[in-house]
């Protein structure tokens, strides 16, 4: 080959591998510069020069082979990572025995946890596209004011919600619909992985505050508070992810209206899982308590703030009162049974001394009782509920007479109460 031909090929290869867009070619350095320039006079435009087009073929296509297209090098076929070619043809165990049962094999892509990991990677890639749109709109002024890009952004987020198969119990009619046991199976598989929880965090951060999608995602989280915040992971990274999820959900709750807050309480009451009611700072984890306390305080601000009449119409207030009454009964029943359990434990191991028993009960109550949640409920209680709280606060030796309160219907019993 002549020198001109080699130079021509090199130019074609360089054109295919270099876009002359620092946002793509030097992303991490540009991100670092943008972070350093925050708050300074020097402004660094950290955004793509143009937005990439959405692929016409989704990653879930049935194509068995993907191709890398290079103008200079031609087309290079690659085996699919989801359906890799076998390295060696091997008969499954027992295939030589005619009486043995044939082992049922399913494609690797149909393995639930692999499918969950693939969904997470696809979803994170989609959220990067949403990030690109936000940065592009921040640094540029399209002719239509960005309406088309915002519609595209919303479509991406709605598509992600659809792929997560999030269930909206309120539906289009606003009436609560029943949930099947497998309705949240995809969501639970995703959040069982630390990276899946990071995905939900990022998803919530990109949703508009107070939007319907935010309500739907948060309702799924409130239905599974114990699954998400029932314990602190031993891995430091996973624990940090859970803490970030707590902060993100709390921030979303702080931007909700009364109708959305009521829906989240309905999700708790209708859940088959007992929420982990714990005091703040509990060594077992207090993420659920932080979120619930934030919800109750947000509702109190809406109901008793300067614009309470404008924020809360009669239908929304009625839904809130009904959902809070159910939640309060659930919380109060837990506290009554928990306190009874504390008394039984103290009486079993403490010498029969009134002072010793009283101090031990006080210490155990402070350590195990969700006092902050009870205090956050005070602005929303009616006379009956306030009297019950007052009576409960005066108990020191026994609450046997209260444990049969008629309003405390629920799925918790003294044998299965979980902290």
C-alpha positions in Angstrom: 0.0 0.0 0.0 1.1 3.5 -0.8 1.6 6.1 1.9 -1.5 8.0 0.6 -3.7 4.8 1.0 -2.5 4.2 4.5 -3.1 7.9 5.4 -6.6 7.6 4.0 -7.4 4.5 6.0 -6.0 6.1 9.2 -8.2 9.2 8.6 -11.3 7.0 8.2 -10.5 5.0 11.3 -9.9 8.2 13.3 -13.2 9.7 12.1 -15.1 6.6 13.3 -13.5 6.6 16.7 -13.2 10.3 17.5 -16.3 12.5 17.5 -14.5 15.8 18.3 -17.0 16.1 21.2 -15.2 16.4 24.5 -18.4 15.3 26.3 -18.0 11.9 24.6 -14.3 11.6 24.1 -13.2 13.0 27.5 -16.4 12.6 29.6 -14.8 12.1 33.1 -12.4 15.0 32.7 -15.2 17.3 31.6 -17.3 16.2 34.5 -14.5 17.0 36.9 -14.0 20.4 35.4 -17.7 21.1 35.6 -17.7 20.0 39.3 -14.8 22.3 40.1 -16.3 25.3 38.3 -19.5 25.1 40.4 -19.9 28.4 42.2 -17.0 30.1 40.4 -17.0 32.7 37.7 -15.6 30.4 35.2 -18.4 28.4 33.6 -17.8 25.0 32.0 -20.5 23.9 29.6 -20.8 20.2 30.5 -23.2 19.0 27.9 -23.2 17.0 24.6 -22.8 18.9 21.4 -25.7 16.9 20.0 -28.1 14.2 21.2 -27.8 10.7 19.9 -30.8 9.2 18.2 -32.7 6.4 19.9 -31.8 3.0 18.5 -34.4 1.6 16.1 -33.9 -1.9 17.4 -34.2 -2.5 21.2 -31.8 -4.7 23.1 -34.6 -7.2 23.6 -34.5 -8.1 19.9 -34.5 -11.7 18.9 -31.4 -11.2 16.7 -28.9 -13.8 17.5 -25.9 -11.7 16.4 -25.0 -8.1 16.8 -22.7 -6.2 14.5 -20.1 -3.5 14.8 -20.2 -1.2 11.7 -17.0 0.3 10.6 -16.8 2.1 7.3 -13.1 1.4 7.1 -13.1 -2.2 8.4 -16.4 -3.5 7.2 -18.9 -5.4 9.3 -17.7 -7.6 12.2 -20.2 -10.1 13.6 -20.2 -10.7 17.4 -22.0 -13.4 19.3 -24.8 -12.1 21.6 -23.8 -12.0 25.3 -27.3 -13.3 26.1 -27.1 -16.3 23.8 -23.4 -17.1 23.7 -22.1 -19.9 21.4 -21.3 -23.1 23.3 -17.5 -23.7 23.6 -18.0 -27.4 23.7 -20.9 -29.7 22.9 -21.5 -31.8 26.0 -24.4 -34.1 26.7 -26.3 -33.2 29.9 -25.9 -35.6 32.9 -28.1 -38.6 32.7 -28.7 -38.2 29.0 -27.3 -41.6 28.3 -29.7 -43.3 30.6 -33.0 -44.0 28.9 -34.9 -44.2 32.1 -33.7 -40.9 33.5 -35.7 -37.7 33.2 -34.5 -35.2 30.7 -33.3 -32.1 32.3 -35.2 -29.0 31.3 -33.0 -26.3 30.1 -34.0 -22.7 29.7 -32.1 -19.9 28.0 -29.6 -17.9 30.1 -31.6 -14.8 29.5 -34.6 -16.3 31.2 -32.8 -16.7 34.5 -34.6 -14.3 36.8 -31.6 -12.6 38.4 -29.7 -12.4 35.1 -32.8 -10.8 33.6 -32.8 -8.4 36.6 -29.2 -7.4 36.0 -29.8 -6.9 32.3 -32.8 -4.7 33.1 -30.7 -2.6 35.5 -28.0 -2.0 33.0 -30.5 -1.1 30.3 -32.3 1.2 32.6 -29.1 2.9 33.8 -28.2 3.5 30.2 -31.6 5.0 29.5 -31.2 7.3 32.5 -27.9 8.5 31.0 -29.9 9.6 28.0 -32.2 11.5 30.2 -29.1 13.2 31.8 -27.9 14.2 28.4 -31.2 15.8 27.6 -31.2 17.8 30.8 -27.7 19.0 30.3 -28.4 19.9 26.6 -31.4 21.9 27.6 -29.4 23.7 30.3 -26.8 24.8 27.9 -28.8 25.3 24.7 -32.0 27.0 23.6 -33.9 24.9 21.0 -36.2 26.8 18.6 -39.3 25.2 20.1 -38.2 26.0 23.6 -37.2 22.4 24.3 -40.8 21.1 24.1 -39.9 18.2 21.9 -36.9 17.2 24.0 -39.0 17.3 27.2 -41.6 15.1 25.6 -38.8 12.7 24.6 -37.5 12.8 28.2 -40.9 12.0 29.6 -41.4 9.1 27.2 -38.0 7.7 28.3 -39.0 7.8 31.9 -42.5 6.4 31.3 -40.8 3.6 29.3 -38.5 2.8 32.2 -41.5 2.7 34.6 -43.2 0.3 32.2 -40.1 -2.0 32.0 -40.0 -2.1 35.8 -43.6 -3.3 35.7 -44.6 -0.9 38.5 -48.2 -1.4 39.6 -50.5 1.6 40.2 -53.2 0.4 42.6 -55.2 3.7 42.1 -55.2 3.2 38.4 -56.9 5.8 36.2 -60.1 5.9 38.2 -58.5 6.9 41.5 -60.0 3.9 43.3 -57.9 1.4 45.0 -57.5 -1.9 43.1 -56.4 -5.2 44.5 -52.8 -6.4 44.2 -51.8 -9.9 43.4 -48.8 -11.5 45.2 -46.7 -11.4 42.0 -47.4 -7.8 40.9 -44.2 -6.5 42.3 -41.9 -9.4 41.5 -39.8 -7.5 39.0 -39.4 -4.5 41.3 -38.4 -6.8 44.2 -35.8 -8.6 42.1 -34.3 -5.3 41.0 -34.1 -3.8 44.5 -32.7 -7.0 46.0 -29.4 -5.9 44.3 -27.5 -2.8 45.5 -27.2 -1.6 41.9 -31.0 -1.9 41.6 -31.5 0.4 44.6 -29.1 2.8 43.0 -31.2 2.7 39.9 -34.4 3.5 41.9 -32.5 6.4 43.6 -31.4 7.8 40.2 -34.9 7.3 38.7 -36.6 9.2 41.6 -34.0 12.0 41.3 -34.8 12.5 37.6 -38.6 12.5 38.1 -40.4 15.8 38.5 -41.4 16.5 42.1 -45.1 15.7 42.7 -45.5 13.9 39.4 -47.7 10.8 39.0 -44.7 8.6 38.2 -43.1 9.7 41.5 -46.3 8.6 43.3 -46.3 5.2 41.6 -42.6 4.5 42.4 -43.0 5.7 46.0 -46.1 3.5 46.5 -44.1 0.5 45.4 -41.4 1.5 48.0 -44.0 2.0 50.7 -45.5 -1.4 50.0 -42.1 -3.0 50.7 -40.6 -0.9 53.5 -39.5 -4.0 55.4 -37.9 -5.6 52.4 -35.9 -2.4 51.6 -35.2 -1.1 55.2 -35.7 -4.1 57.4 -32.0 -4.3 58.2 -28.6 -2.7 57.6 -26.5 -4.6 55.0 -23.2 -5.8 56.2 -21.5 -4.5 53.1 -20.5 -0.8 53.5 -21.4 0.1 49.9 -24.8 -1.6 50.1 -25.5 0.2 53.4 -24.6 3.6 51.8 -26.9 2.8 49.0 -29.8 2.1 51.4 -29.1 5.4 53.2 -29.1 7.3 49.9 -32.4 5.6 49.0 -33.8 6.8 52.4 -32.8 10.4 51.7 -34.1 10.3 48.1 -37.5 8.9 49.1 -37.7 11.5 51.9 -37.0 14.3 49.4 -39.7 13.0 47.1 -42.2 12.8 49.9 -41.4 16.4 50.8 -42.7 17.5 47.4 -45.9 15.5 47.4 -49.5 16.8 47.7 -52.0 15.4 50.2 -53.5 13.0 47.7 -50.1 11.4 47.0 -49.3 11.2 50.7 -52.6 9.5 51.3 -51.8 7.0 48.6 -48.5 6.1 50.2 -50.2 5.5 53.6 -52.7 3.3 51.8 -49.8 1.3 50.3 -48.5 0.7 53.8 -51.8 -0.4 55.2 -52.6 -2.7 52.3 -49.2 -4.3 52.2 -48.7 -7.9 53.3 -45.5 -6.9 55.1 -45.4 -5.4 58.5 -43.5 -2.1 58.3 -40.3 -1.9 60.5 -41.5 0.6 63.1 -38.4 1.5 65.0 -37.0 4.6 66.9 -34.6 6.9 65.1 -31.0 5.8 65.4 -32.0 2.1 65.9 -29.0 -0.2 65.3 -31.3 -2.4 63.2 -31.9 0.4 60.8 -34.3 3.4 60.9 -34.8 4.1 57.1 -38.6 3.4 57.2 -39.0 5.6 60.3 -37.2 8.5 58.7 -39.5 8.2 55.6 -42.7 7.9 57.6 -41.8 10.7 59.9 -41.1 12.9 56.8 -44.5 11.9 55.3 -46.4 12.8 58.5 -44.6 16.1 58.8 -45.3 17.0 55.2 -49.0 16.3 55.7 -49.0 18.4 58.8 -47.4 21.3 56.9 -50.1 21.0 54.1 -53.0 20.7 56.5 -51.9 23.4 59.0 -49.8 25.7 56.9 -50.7 29.2 55.7 -52.2 27.8 52.4 -54.0 24.8 54.0 -57.4 25.6 52.4 -55.9 25.9 48.9 -53.8 22.7 49.2 -56.5 20.4 50.7 -59.9 20.1 49.2 -62.6 18.0 50.8 -62.0 14.8 48.7 -58.3 14.9 49.4 -58.8 15.6 53.1 -61.3 12.7 53.4 -58.9 10.3 51.7 -56.1 11.5 54.0 -58.2 11.1 57.2 -59.3 7.6 56.2 -55.8 6.4 55.3 -54.3 8.0 58.4 -56.9 6.3 60.7 -55.9 2.9 59.3 -52.2 3.7 59.6 -52.6 5.0 63.2 -54.5 1.8 64.2 -51.7 -0.3 62.6 -49.0 1.7 64.4 -50.8 1.8 67.7 -51.5 -1.9 67.7 -47.8 -2.6 67.1 -46.8 -0.3 70.0 -49.3 -1.9 72.4 -48.0 -5.4 71.6 -44.4 -4.3 71.6 -44.8 -2.7 75.0 -46.5 -5.8 76.3 -43.5 -7.8 75.0 -41.1 -5.4 76.7 -43.0 -5.8 80.0 -43.0 -9.6 79.8 -39.3 -9.6 79.0 -38.4 -7.3 81.9 -40.5 -9.2 84.4 -38.8 -12.4 83.4 -35.3 -11.3 83.9 -35.4 -8.4 86.5 -35.6 -9.0 90.2 -38.9 -8.0 91.8 -38.0 -4.4 92.6 -40.4 -1.6 91.6 -37.6 0.8 90.9 -35.5 -1.7 88.9 -38.5 -2.7 86.8 -39.5 0.9 86.1 -36.0 1.9 85.0 -35.6 -1.2 82.8 -39.0 -0.6 81.2 -38.1 3.0 80.5 -34.8 2.1 79.0 -36.3 -0.7 76.8 -39.1 1.6 75.7 -36.7 4.3 74.6 -34.6 1.7 72.8 -37.4 -0.1 71.0 -40.5 2.0 70.8 -41.0 4.4 67.7 -41.7 7.4 69.9 -40.8 9.8 67.0 -43.6 8.3 64.9 -46.1 8.6 67.6 -45.1 12.2 68.2 -45.4 13.0 64.4 -48.9 11.5 64.5 -50.2 14.0 67.1 -51.2 16.8 64.7 -53.5 14.4 62.8 -55.2 12.6 65.7 -58.8 12.9 66.6 -60.2 12.8 70.2 -60.4 9.0 70.4 -56.8 8.6 69.1 -55.5 11.3 71.4 -57.1 9.7 74.4 -55.6 6.4 73.5 -52.2 8.0 73.2 -52.6 9.8 76.5 -53.7 6.6 78.2 -50.8 4.7 76.6 -48.3 7.3 77.8 -49.5 6.9 81.4 -48.9 3.1 81.4 -46.0 1.9 83.6 -46.9 -1.7 84.6 -49.4 -3.2 82.3 -51.5 -2.4 79.1 -53.5 -5.6 79.1 -56.8 -3.7 79.2 -55.8 -1.7 76.0 -54.5 -4.5 73.9 -58.1 -5.4 72.8 -58.9 -2.0 71.4 -61.7 -2.5 68.8 -60.2 -0.1 66.2 -56.9 -2.1 66.1 -57.7 -4.5 63.4 -54.8 -5.7 61.4 -52.5 -8.6 60.5 -50.1 -8.2 63.5 -50.3 -10.5 66.4 -48.2 -10.9 69.6 -46.4 -13.9 68.3 -45.4 -12.4 65.0 -44.6 -8.8 65.9 -41.3 -7.8 64.3 -39.2 -4.8 65.2 
